[in-house]
């Protein structure tokens, strides 16, 4: 039997059998790992505390035939507030589902691990207001999309590649999830992107796609085959997105998002993520119900 050590974040914990749990753990060296914690659902189990979602632990695992198992564990950072406070829980659930959906098993990504750990710490430290939680999630979205290879184009037209400075003036800029980022007026007017053009109406709840003939209603967990309509971004919103996409944690925390920037950025990134994943993340319903 081969034993090994994992320094990981618990992305997901689900019941297994009568008293066990299967954990999905994100480790910087091994990537995503699944392991069974036998008896972890029993009240007196020594593994119970380390099997909580979003916790940061050191695990000692044994290698099994089809599923590895946890023999010992030590809690490094409990992050109990991410489970006890609804806004923080909703945000952490979103981060965990997004990462679990994109990261493959046994595919190391120390940058992703550090990003998730930093995001959990930021959520734990900040006041759980709607503005703070939204800011943290938008910073996470942009940095994780870049690590996953899904970063939206924010410096050049996603359709023809023309630099932003060559065509963007002082007005609003169109963002197309189908194209993969901002698009110039010529590409927006053309038919190269496929389908008919639409524009998200003013006042639309961030990230909820309007019911148009171009778009199938996005239901949690179901494929979304059609692209969302074009979303208009103010210059301030685009500047904030570019800042967060390139900023490290310290610089990302300094930025203050205006309500308009938060709304437009939320619309654009949610549309982009849903289009890239070809489904709507289930945790968005919980997040929306909590944040309003």
PESULBEL-V227588 format. One record per pair of residues at least 12 apart in sequence whose C-alpha atoms are under 10 Angstrom apart, sorted by the first residue. I is the first residue (numbers start at 1). GAP is how many residues later the second one is. If there is no record, write none. Layout:
BEGIN
i:I gap:GAP
i:I gap:GAP
END
This chain:
BEGIN
i:1 gap:61
i:1 gap:62
i:1 gap:63
i:1 gap:64
i:2 gap:59
i:2 gap:60
i:2 gap:61
i:2 gap:62
i:2 gap:66
i:3 gap:57
i:3 gap:58
i:3 gap:59
i:3 gap:60
i:3 gap:61
i:3 gap:65
i:3 gap:66
i:3 gap:67
i:3 gap:68
i:4 gap:55
i:4 gap:56
i:4 gap:57
i:4 gap:58
i:4 gap:59
i:4 gap:66
i:5 gap:22
i:5 gap:53
i:5 gap:54
i:5 gap:55
i:5 gap:56
i:5 gap:57
i:5 gap:65
i:5 gap:67
i:5 gap:68
i:6 gap:19
i:6 gap:20
i:6 gap:21
i:6 gap:22
i:6 gap:23
i:6 gap:24
i:6 gap:25
i:6 gap:27
i:6 gap:51
i:6 gap:52
i:6 gap:53
i:6 gap:54
i:6 gap:55
i:6 gap:64
i:6 gap:67
i:7 gap:18
i:7 gap:19
i:7 gap:20
i:7 gap:21
i:7 gap:22
i:7 gap:23
i:7 gap:49
i:7 gap:50
i:7 gap:51
i:7 gap:52
i:7 gap:53
i:7 gap:66
i:7 gap:67
i:7 gap:68
i:7 gap:69
i:8 gap:16
i:8 gap:17
i:8 gap:18
i:8 gap:19
i:8 gap:20
i:8 gap:21
i:8 gap:22
i:8 gap:23
i:8 gap:24
i:8 gap:25
i:8 gap:46
i:8 gap:47
i:8 gap:48
i:8 gap:49
i:8 gap:50
i:8 gap:51
i:8 gap:68
i:8 gap:105
i:8 gap:109
i:9 gap:14
i:9 gap:15
i:9 gap:16
i:9 gap:17
i:9 gap:18
i:9 gap:19
i:9 gap:23
i:9 gap:41
i:9 gap:42
i:9 gap:43
i:9 gap:44
i:9 gap:45
i:9 gap:46
i:9 gap:47
i:9 gap:48
i:9 gap:49
i:9 gap:67
i:9 gap:68
i:9 gap:69
i:9 gap:87
i:9 gap:104
i:9 gap:107
i:9 gap:108
i:9 gap:111
i:10 gap:13
i:10 gap:14
i:10 gap:15
i:10 gap:16
i:10 gap:17
i:10 gap:22
i:10 gap:23
i:10 gap:24
i:10 gap:40
i:10 gap:41
i:10 gap:42
i:10 gap:43
i:10 gap:44
i:10 gap:45
i:10 gap:46
i:10 gap:47
i:10 gap:86
i:11 gap:12
i:11 gap:13
i:11 gap:14
i:11 gap:15
i:11 gap:21
i:11 gap:22
i:11 gap:40
i:11 gap:41
i:11 gap:42
i:11 gap:43
i:11 gap:44
i:11 gap:45
i:11 gap:81
i:11 gap:82
i:11 gap:84
i:11 gap:85
i:11 gap:86
i:11 gap:87
i:11 gap:88
i:11 gap:89
i:11 gap:105
i:12 gap:12
i:12 gap:13
i:12 gap:14
i:12 gap:22
i:12 gap:39
i:12 gap:40
i:12 gap:41
i:12 gap:42
i:12 gap:43
i:12 gap:81
i:12 gap:84
i:12 gap:85
i:12 gap:88
i:13 gap:12
i:13 gap:21
i:13 gap:22
i:13 gap:23
i:13 gap:24
i:13 gap:38
i:13 gap:39
i:13 gap:40
i:13 gap:41
i:14 gap:22
i:14 gap:37
i:14 gap:38
i:14 gap:39
i:15 gap:21
i:15 gap:22
i:15 gap:25
i:15 gap:26
i:16 gap:20
i:16 gap:21
i:16 gap:22
i:16 gap:23
i:16 gap:24
i:16 gap:25
i:17 gap:21
i:17 gap:22
i:17 gap:24
i:18 gap:20
i:18 gap:21
i:18 gap:23
i:18 gap:24
i:19 gap:18
i:19 gap:19
i:19 gap:20
i:19 gap:21
i:19 gap:22
i:19 gap:23
i:19 gap:24
i:19 gap:26
i:20 gap:16
i:20 gap:17
i:20 gap:18
i:20 gap:19
i:20 gap:20
i:20 gap:21
i:20 gap:22
i:20 gap:27
i:20 gap:28
i:21 gap:14
i:21 gap:15
i:21 gap:16
i:21 gap:17
i:21 gap:18
i:21 gap:19
i:21 gap:20
i:21 gap:26
i:21 gap:27
i:21 gap:30
i:22 gap:12
i:22 gap:13
i:22 gap:14
i:22 gap:15
i:22 gap:16
i:22 gap:18
i:22 gap:29
i:22 gap:45
i:22 gap:46
i:22 gap:47
i:22 gap:48
i:23 gap:12
i:23 gap:13
i:23 gap:14
i:23 gap:27
i:23 gap:28
i:23 gap:29
i:23 gap:30
i:23 gap:46
i:23 gap:47
i:24 gap:12
i:24 gap:27
i:24 gap:29
i:24 gap:72
i:24 gap:76
i:24 gap:81
i:25 gap:26
i:25 gap:28
i:25 gap:29
i:25 gap:30
i:25 gap:31
i:25 gap:32
i:25 gap:34
i:25 gap:75
i:25 gap:80
i:26 gap:30
i:26 gap:70
i:26 gap:73
i:26 gap:74
i:26 gap:77
i:26 gap:79
i:26 gap:80
i:26 gap:81
i:26 gap:82
i:26 gap:83
i:26 gap:84
i:26 gap:86
i:26 gap:87
i:26 gap:90
i:26 gap:91
i:27 gap:29
i:27 gap:30
i:27 gap:31
i:27 gap:79
i:27 gap:80
i:27 gap:81
i:27 gap:82
i:27 gap:83
i:27 gap:85
i:27 gap:86
i:27 gap:87
i:28 gap:79
i:28 gap:80
i:28 gap:81
i:28 gap:82
i:28 gap:83
i:28 gap:84
i:28 gap:85
i:28 gap:86
i:29 gap:77
i:29 gap:78
i:29 gap:79
i:29 gap:80
i:29 gap:81
i:29 gap:84
i:30 gap:75
i:30 gap:76
i:30 gap:77
i:30 gap:78
i:30 gap:79
i:30 gap:80
i:31 gap:72
i:31 gap:73
i:31 gap:74
i:31 gap:75
i:31 gap:76
i:31 gap:77
i:31 gap:78
i:31 gap:79
i:31 gap:81
i:31 gap:82
i:32 gap:67
i:32 gap:68
i:32 gap:71
i:32 gap:72
i:32 gap:73
i:32 gap:74
i:32 gap:75
i:32 gap:76
i:32 gap:77
i:32 gap:81
i:33 gap:34
i:33 gap:35
i:33 gap:71
i:33 gap:72
i:33 gap:73
i:33 gap:74
i:34 gap:33
i:34 gap:34
i:34 gap:35
i:34 gap:36
i:34 gap:71
i:34 gap:72
i:35 gap:24
i:35 gap:26
i:35 gap:27
i:35 gap:28
i:35 gap:29
i:35 gap:31
i:35 gap:32
i:35 gap:33
i:35 gap:34
i:35 gap:35
i:36 gap:15
i:36 gap:25
i:36 gap:26
i:36 gap:28
i:36 gap:31
i:36 gap:32
i:36 gap:33
i:36 gap:34
i:36 gap:35
i:37 gap:13
i:37 gap:14
i:37 gap:24
i:37 gap:31
i:37 gap:32
i:37 gap:33
i:37 gap:34
i:37 gap:35
i:37 gap:36
i:38 gap:31
i:38 gap:32
i:38 gap:33
i:40 gap:12
i:40 gap:30
i:46 gap:25
i:46 gap:26
i:46 gap:27
i:46 gap:28
i:47 gap:12
i:47 gap:23
i:47 gap:24
i:47 gap:25
i:47 gap:26
i:47 gap:27
i:47 gap:28
i:48 gap:25
i:49 gap:24
i:49 gap:25
i:49 gap:26
i:49 gap:29
i:50 gap:22
i:50 gap:23
i:50 gap:24
i:50 gap:25
i:50 gap:26
i:50 gap:27
i:50 gap:28
i:51 gap:22
i:51 gap:24
i:51 gap:27
i:52 gap:23
i:52 gap:26
i:52 gap:27
i:52 gap:28
i:52 gap:31
i:53 gap:25
i:53 gap:26
i:53 gap:27
i:53 gap:29
i:53 gap:30
i:53 gap:36
i:53 gap:39
i:53 gap:40
i:53 gap:43
i:54 gap:23
i:54 gap:24
i:54 gap:25
i:54 gap:26
i:54 gap:27
i:54 gap:28
i:54 gap:29
i:54 gap:35
i:54 gap:38
i:54 gap:39
i:54 gap:41
i:54 gap:42
i:54 gap:62
i:54 gap:63
i:54 gap:66
i:55 gap:20
i:55 gap:21
i:55 gap:22
i:55 gap:23
i:55 gap:24
i:55 gap:25
i:55 gap:27
i:55 gap:28
i:55 gap:62
i:55 gap:65
i:56 gap:18
i:56 gap:19
i:56 gap:20
i:56 gap:21
i:56 gap:22
i:56 gap:23
i:56 gap:61
i:56 gap:64
i:57 gap:16
i:57 gap:17
i:57 gap:18
i:57 gap:19
i:57 gap:20
i:57 gap:21
i:58 gap:14
i:58 gap:15
i:58 gap:16
i:58 gap:17
i:58 gap:18
i:58 gap:19
i:59 gap:12
i:59 gap:13
i:59 gap:14
i:59 gap:15
i:59 gap:16
i:60 gap:12
i:60 gap:13
i:60 gap:14
i:61 gap:12
i:77 gap:40
i:77 gap:44
i:79 gap:41
i:79 gap:42
i:79 gap:44
i:79 gap:45
i:79 gap:46
i:80 gap:44
i:81 gap:39
i:81 gap:42
i:81 gap:43
i:81 gap:44
i:82 gap:38
i:82 gap:39
i:82 gap:41
i:82 gap:42
i:82 gap:46
i:85 gap:39
i:85 gap:43
i:86 gap:42
i:86 gap:200
i:86 gap:201
i:86 gap:204
i:86 gap:205
i:87 gap:36
i:87 gap:40
i:87 gap:41
i:87 gap:42
i:87 gap:43
i:87 gap:46
i:87 gap:47
i:87 gap:199
i:87 gap:200
i:87 gap:201
i:87 gap:202
i:87 gap:203
i:87 gap:204
i:88 gap:32
i:88 gap:35
i:88 gap:36
i:88 gap:38
i:88 gap:39
i:88 gap:40
i:88 gap:41
i:88 gap:42
i:88 gap:45
i:88 gap:199
i:88 gap:202
i:89 gap:34
i:89 gap:35
i:89 gap:39
i:89 gap:197
i:89 gap:198
i:89 gap:201
i:90 gap:43
i:90 gap:193
i:90 gap:194
i:90 gap:195
i:90 gap:196
i:90 gap:197
i:90 gap:198
i:90 gap:199
i:90 gap:200
i:90 gap:201
i:91 gap:28
i:91 gap:29
i:91 gap:32
i:91 gap:37
i:91 gap:42
i:91 gap:43
i:91 gap:45
i:91 gap:46
i:91 gap:192
i:91 gap:193
i:91 gap:195
i:91 gap:196
i:91 gap:197
i:91 gap:199
i:91 gap:200
i:92 gap:24
i:92 gap:27
i:92 gap:28
i:92 gap:31
i:92 gap:32
i:92 gap:41
i:92 gap:45
i:92 gap:191
i:92 gap:195
i:93 gap:189
i:93 gap:190
i:93 gap:191
i:93 gap:193
i:93 gap:194
i:94 gap:43
i:94 gap:187
i:94 gap:188
i:94 gap:189
i:94 gap:190
i:94 gap:191
i:94 gap:192
i:94 gap:193
i:95 gap:21
i:95 gap:24
i:95 gap:25
i:95 gap:42
i:95 gap:45
i:95 gap:46
i:95 gap:49
i:95 gap:188
i:96 gap:20
i:96 gap:24
i:96 gap:187
i:97 gap:184
i:97 gap:185
i:97 gap:186
i:97 gap:187
i:98 gap:43
i:98 gap:46
i:98 gap:175
i:98 gap:179
i:98 gap:183
i:98 gap:184
i:98 gap:185
i:99 gap:13
i:99 gap:14
i:99 gap:17
i:99 gap:45
i:99 gap:46
i:99 gap:49
i:101 gap:176
i:101 gap:180
i:102 gap:42
i:102 gap:43
i:102 gap:46
i:102 gap:175
i:103 gap:45
i:109 gap:38
i:109 gap:39
i:111 gap:32
i:111 gap:33
i:111 gap:36
i:112 gap:31
i:112 gap:32
i:112 gap:35
i:112 gap:36
i:115 gap:25
i:115 gap:28
i:115 gap:29
i:115 gap:32
i:115 gap:133
i:115 gap:134
i:116 gap:24
i:116 gap:28
i:118 gap:22
i:118 gap:131
i:119 gap:17
i:119 gap:18
i:119 gap:20
i:119 gap:21
i:119 gap:130
i:120 gap:16
i:122 gap:14
i:122 gap:127
i:122 gap:131
i:123 gap:13
i:123 gap:14
i:128 gap:163
i:129 gap:162
i:130 gap:160
i:130 gap:161
i:130 gap:162
i:131 gap:125
i:131 gap:126
i:131 gap:127
i:131 gap:128
i:131 gap:131
i:131 gap:160
i:132 gap:121
i:132 gap:124
i:132 gap:125
i:133 gap:158
i:134 gap:123
i:134 gap:125
i:134 gap:128
i:134 gap:129
i:134 gap:131
i:134 gap:132
i:134 gap:157
i:135 gap:109
i:135 gap:117
i:135 gap:118
i:135 gap:120
i:135 gap:121
i:135 gap:122
i:135 gap:123
i:135 gap:126
i:135 gap:127
i:135 gap:130
i:135 gap:131
i:136 gap:113
i:136 gap:116
i:136 gap:117
i:137 gap:129
i:138 gap:102
i:138 gap:103
i:138 gap:106
i:138 gap:107
i:138 gap:114
i:138 gap:119
i:138 gap:124
i:138 gap:127
i:138 gap:128
i:138 gap:131
i:138 gap:132
i:139 gap:101
i:139 gap:102
i:139 gap:104
i:139 gap:105
i:139 gap:106
i:139 gap:107
i:139 gap:108
i:139 gap:109
i:139 gap:110
i:139 gap:113
i:139 gap:114
i:139 gap:116
i:140 gap:104
i:140 gap:105
i:140 gap:109
i:140 gap:112
i:141 gap:103
i:141 gap:104
i:141 gap:125
i:141 gap:128
i:141 gap:129
i:141 gap:132
i:142 gap:99
i:142 gap:100
i:142 gap:101
i:142 gap:102
i:142 gap:103
i:142 gap:104
i:142 gap:105
i:142 gap:127
i:143 gap:101
i:143 gap:102
i:143 gap:103
i:143 gap:104
i:143 gap:105
i:143 gap:106
i:144 gap:101
i:145 gap:100
i:145 gap:124
i:145 gap:127
i:145 gap:128
i:145 gap:131
i:146 gap:99
i:146 gap:100
i:150 gap:30
i:150 gap:122
i:150 gap:123
i:150 gap:126
i:150 gap:127
i:151 gap:29
i:151 gap:30
i:151 gap:94
i:151 gap:118
i:151 gap:121
i:151 gap:122
i:151 gap:125
i:152 gap:23
i:152 gap:24
i:152 gap:25
i:152 gap:27
i:152 gap:28
i:152 gap:29
i:152 gap:30
i:152 gap:89
i:152 gap:90
i:152 gap:93
i:152 gap:116
i:152 gap:117
i:152 gap:120
i:152 gap:121
i:153 gap:22
i:153 gap:23
i:153 gap:24
i:153 gap:26
i:153 gap:27
i:153 gap:28
i:153 gap:29
i:153 gap:30
i:153 gap:89
i:154 gap:21
i:154 gap:26
i:154 gap:27
i:154 gap:28
i:154 gap:29
i:154 gap:84
i:154 gap:85
i:154 gap:87
i:154 gap:88
i:154 gap:91
i:155 gap:26
i:155 gap:27
i:155 gap:28
i:155 gap:83
i:155 gap:84
i:155 gap:87
i:156 gap:12
i:156 gap:25
i:156 gap:26
i:156 gap:27
i:156 gap:28
i:157 gap:17
i:157 gap:18
i:157 gap:19
i:157 gap:22
i:157 gap:23
i:157 gap:24
i:157 gap:25
i:157 gap:26
i:157 gap:27
i:157 gap:28
i:157 gap:29
i:157 gap:30
i:157 gap:31
i:158 gap:17
i:158 gap:18
i:158 gap:19
i:158 gap:20
i:158 gap:21
i:158 gap:22
i:158 gap:23
i:158 gap:24
i:158 gap:25
i:158 gap:26
i:158 gap:29
i:159 gap:17
i:159 gap:19
i:159 gap:20
i:159 gap:21
i:159 gap:22
i:159 gap:23
i:159 gap:24
i:159 gap:25
i:159 gap:27
i:159 gap:28
i:159 gap:29
i:159 gap:31
i:159 gap:33
i:159 gap:34
i:160 gap:19
i:160 gap:23
i:160 gap:24
i:160 gap:26
i:160 gap:27
i:160 gap:32
i:161 gap:21
i:161 gap:22
i:161 gap:23
i:162 gap:21
i:162 gap:22
i:163 gap:21
i:164 gap:18
i:164 gap:19
i:164 gap:20
i:166 gap:18
i:167 gap:16
i:167 gap:17
i:167 gap:18
i:167 gap:19
i:168 gap:14
i:168 gap:15
i:168 gap:16
i:168 gap:17
i:168 gap:67
i:169 gap:66
i:170 gap:64
i:170 gap:65
i:170 gap:66
i:171 gap:61
i:171 gap:62
i:171 gap:63
i:171 gap:64
i:171 gap:65
i:172 gap:59
i:172 gap:60
i:172 gap:61
i:172 gap:62
i:172 gap:63
i:172 gap:64
i:172 gap:65
i:172 gap:66
i:173 gap:12
i:173 gap:57
i:173 gap:58
i:173 gap:59
i:173 gap:60
i:173 gap:61
i:173 gap:62
i:173 gap:64
i:173 gap:65
i:174 gap:13
i:174 gap:14
i:174 gap:25
i:174 gap:55
i:174 gap:56
i:174 gap:57
i:174 gap:58
i:174 gap:59
i:174 gap:60
i:174 gap:64
i:174 gap:94
i:175 gap:13
i:175 gap:24
i:175 gap:54
i:175 gap:55
i:175 gap:56
i:175 gap:57
i:175 gap:58
i:175 gap:63
i:175 gap:89
i:175 gap:90
i:175 gap:92
i:175 gap:93
i:175 gap:94
i:175 gap:96
i:175 gap:97
i:176 gap:12
i:176 gap:17
i:176 gap:21
i:176 gap:22
i:176 gap:23
i:176 gap:51
i:176 gap:52
i:176 gap:53
i:176 gap:54
i:176 gap:55
i:176 gap:56
i:176 gap:92
i:176 gap:95
i:176 gap:96
i:177 gap:50
i:177 gap:51
i:177 gap:52
i:177 gap:53
i:177 gap:54
i:177 gap:91
i:177 gap:92
i:177 gap:93
i:177 gap:94
i:177 gap:95
i:177 gap:96
i:177 gap:97
i:177 gap:98
i:177 gap:99
i:178 gap:15
i:178 gap:16
i:178 gap:17
i:178 gap:48
i:178 gap:49
i:178 gap:50
i:178 gap:51
i:178 gap:52
i:178 gap:93
i:178 gap:94
i:178 gap:97
i:178 gap:98
i:179 gap:13
i:179 gap:14
i:179 gap:15
i:179 gap:48
i:179 gap:51
i:179 gap:93
i:179 gap:96
i:180 gap:92
i:180 gap:93
i:180 gap:95
i:180 gap:96
i:181 gap:49
i:181 gap:87
i:181 gap:88
i:181 gap:91
i:182 gap:48
i:182 gap:49
i:182 gap:50
i:182 gap:51
i:182 gap:56
i:182 gap:86
i:183 gap:47
i:188 gap:42
i:193 gap:34
i:194 gap:32
i:194 gap:33
i:195 gap:19
i:195 gap:20
i:195 gap:31
i:195 gap:32
i:195 gap:34
i:196 gap:17
i:196 gap:18
i:196 gap:33
i:197 gap:17
i:197 gap:31
i:197 gap:32
i:197 gap:33
i:198 gap:12
i:198 gap:14
i:198 gap:15
i:198 gap:16
i:198 gap:17
i:198 gap:30
i:198 gap:31
i:198 gap:32
i:198 gap:33
i:199 gap:29
i:199 gap:30
i:199 gap:31
i:199 gap:32
i:199 gap:33
i:200 gap:12
i:200 gap:28
i:200 gap:29
i:200 gap:30
i:200 gap:31
i:200 gap:32
i:200 gap:64
i:200 gap:67
i:200 gap:68
i:201 gap:28
i:201 gap:29
i:201 gap:30
i:201 gap:31
i:202 gap:29
i:202 gap:30
i:202 gap:62
i:203 gap:60
i:203 gap:61
i:204 gap:59
i:204 gap:60
i:204 gap:63
i:205 gap:58
i:205 gap:59
i:205 gap:61
i:205 gap:62
i:205 gap:83
i:205 gap:87
i:206 gap:56
i:206 gap:57
i:206 gap:58
i:206 gap:59
i:206 gap:60
i:206 gap:61
i:206 gap:62
i:206 gap:63
i:206 gap:64
i:206 gap:65
i:206 gap:82
i:207 gap:21
i:207 gap:56
i:207 gap:57
i:207 gap:58
i:207 gap:59
i:207 gap:60
i:207 gap:61
i:207 gap:62
i:207 gap:63
i:207 gap:64
i:207 gap:65
i:207 gap:66
i:207 gap:67
i:207 gap:77
i:207 gap:81
i:208 gap:20
i:208 gap:58
i:208 gap:59
i:208 gap:62
i:208 gap:63
i:208 gap:76
i:208 gap:80
i:209 gap:18
i:209 gap:19
i:209 gap:20
i:209 gap:58
i:209 gap:61
i:209 gap:62
i:210 gap:18
i:210 gap:19
i:211 gap:17
i:212 gap:16
i:212 gap:17
i:213 gap:13
i:214 gap:12
i:214 gap:13
i:214 gap:14
i:214 gap:15
i:215 gap:12
i:215 gap:13
i:215 gap:14
i:216 gap:12
i:218 gap:56
i:218 gap:60
i:218 gap:61
i:218 gap:62
i:218 gap:63
i:219 gap:60
i:219 gap:61
i:219 gap:62
i:219 gap:63
i:219 gap:66
i:220 gap:59
i:220 gap:60
i:220 gap:61
i:220 gap:62
i:220 gap:63
i:220 gap:64
i:220 gap:65
i:221 gap:57
i:221 gap:58
i:221 gap:59
i:221 gap:60
i:221 gap:61
i:221 gap:62
i:222 gap:56
i:222 gap:57
i:222 gap:58
i:222 gap:59
i:222 gap:60
i:223 gap:51
i:223 gap:52
i:223 gap:54
i:223 gap:55
i:223 gap:56
i:223 gap:57
i:224 gap:50
i:224 gap:51
i:224 gap:52
i:224 gap:53
i:224 gap:54
i:224 gap:55
i:224 gap:56
i:225 gap:49
i:225 gap:50
i:225 gap:53
i:225 gap:54
i:226 gap:49
i:226 gap:52
i:227 gap:44
i:227 gap:45
i:227 gap:47
i:227 gap:48
i:227 gap:49
i:227 gap:51
i:228 gap:40
i:228 gap:43
i:228 gap:44
i:228 gap:46
i:228 gap:47
i:229 gap:39
i:229 gap:42
i:230 gap:38
i:230 gap:41
i:231 gap:33
i:231 gap:34
i:231 gap:36
i:231 gap:37
i:231 gap:40
i:232 gap:32
i:232 gap:33
i:232 gap:35
i:232 gap:36
i:233 gap:27
i:233 gap:28
i:233 gap:30
i:233 gap:31
i:233 gap:32
i:233 gap:34
i:233 gap:35
i:234 gap:26
i:234 gap:27
i:234 gap:30
i:234 gap:31
i:235 gap:26
i:236 gap:21
i:236 gap:22
i:236 gap:24
i:236 gap:25
i:237 gap:20
i:237 gap:21
i:237 gap:22
i:237 gap:23
i:237 gap:24
i:237 gap:25
i:237 gap:26
i:237 gap:27
i:237 gap:28
i:238 gap:23
i:238 gap:26
i:238 gap:27
i:239 gap:22
i:240 gap:12
i:240 gap:15
i:240 gap:16
i:240 gap:17
i:240 gap:18
i:240 gap:21
i:240 gap:22
i:240 gap:25
i:241 gap:16
i:241 gap:20
i:241 gap:21
i:241 gap:24
i:241 gap:28
i:243 gap:12
i:270 gap:14
END
